[in-house]
Amino acid sequence: MQYSFPVNRTTNPKQKPDPNNLVFGATFSDHMFEMSYNTEKGWHDGKIVPYAPLVLDPSVAVLHYAQAMFEGLKAYRAEDGRVLLFRPEKNAERTNVTNERMCIPEIDETLMVEAIKKIVETDQDWIPEAEGTSLYIRPFIIATDTYLGLRPSQTFKFYIILSPVGDYYKGGLSPTKILVEDKYVRAVVGGTGFAKVGGNYAASVKSLEEANKKGYSQVLWLDGVERKYVEEIGTSNAFFQIDGEIVTSPLTGTILPGITRDSVILLLKHWGIKITEKRFTIQDVYDAHAAGKLGEVFATGTAAVISPVGELCWKDQIITINNNEIGEISRKLYDAITGIQRGKIKDEFGWTVEV
């Protein structure tokens, strides 16, 4: 191991939650990773400490100007007892893409992966083993200058916290109902749509709240300029089967380059299923449905992995997709990715990393 981090173990371990009744992101493990940055030392003093509240000055930059970023990945317990991560190097790579956009100093990607491995190793007894469960890993960086004025911070803190989780959606793989958002926008070219920053999500809460009131679990975002091109579903990338072809929006700077998205594209190509990254409109989707050419629709992301869509509503026009059932491709993708993540099937792509 190139990096090593001291571990200060808690003297007051928490009671672990019922693994069969986990609420996503509601419970946190005994320890967290912490590391500091300043211009003199760079990133330094990485360590494992007991999970505890953060002590911040009221003037700290992150609270006033939102200079921050975060990531998300999971750890899994394989049947043979191994602890596996799924493509953590891609999270580290994406971290630096976000850091560059947010004027946060670059972090050594190997260091970040080793830090993730160390905190997961420390709290590996928090990894649940029930079907559909995992240990969610949340790395994040915040600006810590105590100064009221808009400028890049000169000091930062990097943390990693862990949370045992079950299914992101209560219905698991049951198809979701999605409302097409045509009032609010998520991102435009030149903004931060491609970056993993909290502001993207804060700006989407109002839309989600209104969708939930109408009985929908998420929203489908359209482009922020013409309000017609399909982009993301909530916090996930979106895939549509139109006339036998799988299509998804290209990475043009307004959607997150999802790691599950990339894995799905690679798997579909590996299986010989036609997958195309291109711009297409919500009208194209509705026209395909009217012509009987719309097959499956699904969202992809770390939290839910694969989430089938059973209903879309756009301008009060409701369409049912794939008889409101999970499709063959969605199921195959879910089984393949979760099988690799848990070490149940052979990893032909070198995606898993053992802790």
Secondary structure, 3 states (H helix, E strand, C coil): CCCCCCECCCCCCCCCCCCCCCCCCCCCCCEEEEEEEECCCEEEEEEEEECCCCCCCCCEHHHHHCCEEECCEEEEECCCCCEEEECHHHHHHHHHHHHHHCCCCCCCHHHHHHHHHHHHHHCHHHCCCCCCCEEEEEEEEEECCECCCCCCCCCEEEEEEEEEECCCCCCCCCCEEEEEECCCCCCCCCCCCCCCCHHHHHCCHHHHHHHHHCCCCEEEEECCCCCCEEEEECCEEEEEEECCEEEECCCCCCCCCCHHHHHHHHHHHHCCCCEEECCCEHHHHHHHHHCCCEEEEEEEECCCEEEEEEEEEECCEEEECHHHCCCHHHHHHHHHHHHHHCCCCCCCCCCEEEC
